[in-house]
Amino acid sequence: MKKYFTCLLSAGLALSVAGCSTGGQSSVSAMKDGSYTAEVTGHNGPMKVAVEIAEGKISAVKVSEHTETYGIGYGMVTTPVEAIPERITASGSLGVDTITGATITSNAIVSAVADCVTQAGGDAEAMKNVSVSNDNKDVVIDADVVVLGAGAAGMSAAIEASNAGAKVVILEKQGIVGGSTTRSGGKLIAAGTKYQEEQGFTGDTPEALFDYFKSVGGDQIDDEKLKVFTDNALTDVNWLEDMGVDIINVEPIHSSITPWRVMNTQGGGGQISGIGGQITVPLFDTVSATDTDIYYETAADTIIMKDGEVAGAKGTRKDGTTVTVNAPSVIIATGGYASSAEYTEHLGMGQVVSNVPKGNVGDGITMGKDVGAKIEFTNGIQEVVVSFTCGVGINEESGLIVTDSGERFVNEYTYQSHVATAARLAGSVGAYYIASAADPNPTVQYGMTMDSTISADTPEELAEKLDMDKDVFSATIERYNALCDAGNDEDFGKPAEFMQKLEGTLYAIPLTRSFTVTFDGLVTDTQSHVLDENNSPIPGLYAAGEVAFTGLFGDEYPSCGLAIGASVRYGRIAGVNAAAGN
């Protein structure tokens, strides 16, 4: 049977009360028996929690209503909606540890229970001081394969390694699995799918998919690595569907690009995030059916080497205790580095926003460096420039987008990541969407009513308000309007039907840079081996997922689905090879 381990809490299912204060115990016994409910605000909205008090103690806690994110707030035995109520009832304490990666949801549940305790006449503050023993000690275990990270790549690797007969241990930094994939839009991509045929797109091939990615990534693409993904993308989609991933339809990468290839999982569609649990929860359920052991809240920090070969890995838990896994094969699947100021510095983006886990700070790159792995950094990253107040910047194509110095830099009618990357490569931290009253997009119309939107009657006046050079910005507007009149965007090739002339009052909607997926890091081959500076495999060391995307991307993100799909593909390869010692 699958065993779960979490630093501090032993999966939250076998807590014991130790060193309880007198105040804490008396407050419990003072509570009046009955049923109580409380409403609080969770991560995504209202949450209702029901608490039963019997014989002066908390006997049951249930989150009865919520709008939390699947795979982060709920959906697994380790997510807060399931785990926190059990921790509270098992310990009799409101001082239970929250789940790293889902702290807002965890704290909301604890807050609601505290409210119910107060309603019952108990002392909620005293119950927060009831200590909970964790009984953690340094652990040393033996395995065949140790996987560092439990995102899409790490879980795919663990499944394949376990299915090949290996004893597998996973060290996961967060309190839940899923990583960046869970926070994503939950999209996949492949050629020749039944979902394409349902929309009338027939005859699509892996070769055509490869050609598209190559056209975007250019010379930065490792053709062999990309081809391994495109040739096997449909096989991996079928593999995920077999374990319960529910694909509902297919949509375009962008309305200007055919055939449609991007597949949405249940609840997804368009530019939406927080759907990736539809992929990670089935992966987790499949891992759970194996004898893989997961150590949560355990940050891998050391790859153990002996005589030039991998001999295991070590991780540190929040309380300072360690988990050491002796194993001849290590798979690094720790994710990217979008939350690291140090590792993103080379991109020159300044102050930006990212919605990836805060733990994505390049741990795998750091560990790889320590054992002589080859590291490469590029100019590529998945990014958008978007208004966080009204959403302009994702799909709007009729207005003019300029740099923070007032210059046009791109065909606005294109994939949003292309717009953002073009802005960055033009030296602009953010961008502005310039519109007038005639702009046909409802989102833009809404944006023009917001306090954060700056307006002016002339280009010169607007430039002054935006701290731009008046002559530069005025020339940009004049040129754009001339191209609109001509019906031919000879500067950037924007289709004439989306060239909307700017007249009358002008509005500038600020677009903020946001990024997620990083494109580089450890250098690997097509068999997921981590290479050293001489391009030779480091014996026993493998990597998959965002920590090792080198060679799969160019400067910009070509399509939703590539990151998750490549993580699954190379995770599967890593698992098979690590189990066999190949």
Beta strands, then each sheet from edge to edge (+ up, - down):
strand 1: 3-6
strand 2: 16-17
strand 3: 34-41
strand 4: 46-54
strand 5: 57-65
strand 6: 132-133
strand 7: 139-142
strand 8: 145-148
strand 9: 168-171
strand 10: 187-189
strand 11: 247-251
strand 12: 262-265
strand 13: 293-296
strand 14: 298-306
strand 15: 309-317
strand 16: 322-326
strand 17: 329-332
strand 18: 353-354
strand 19: 375-376
strand 20: 381-386
strand 21: 400-402
strand 22: 431-436
strand 23: 454-456
strand 24: 506-518
strand 25: 521-522
strand 26: 529-531
strand 27: 537-543
sheet 1: 1+ 13+ 9+ 8+ 17+ 27+ 26-
sheet 2: 2+ 6-
sheet 3: 3+ 4- 5+
sheet 4: 7+ 16+ 15- 14+
sheet 5: 10+ 12- 11+
sheet 6: 18+ 24+ 20-
sheet 7: 18+ 24+ 22- 21+
sheet 8: 18+ 24+ 23-
sheet 9: 19+ 25-
end
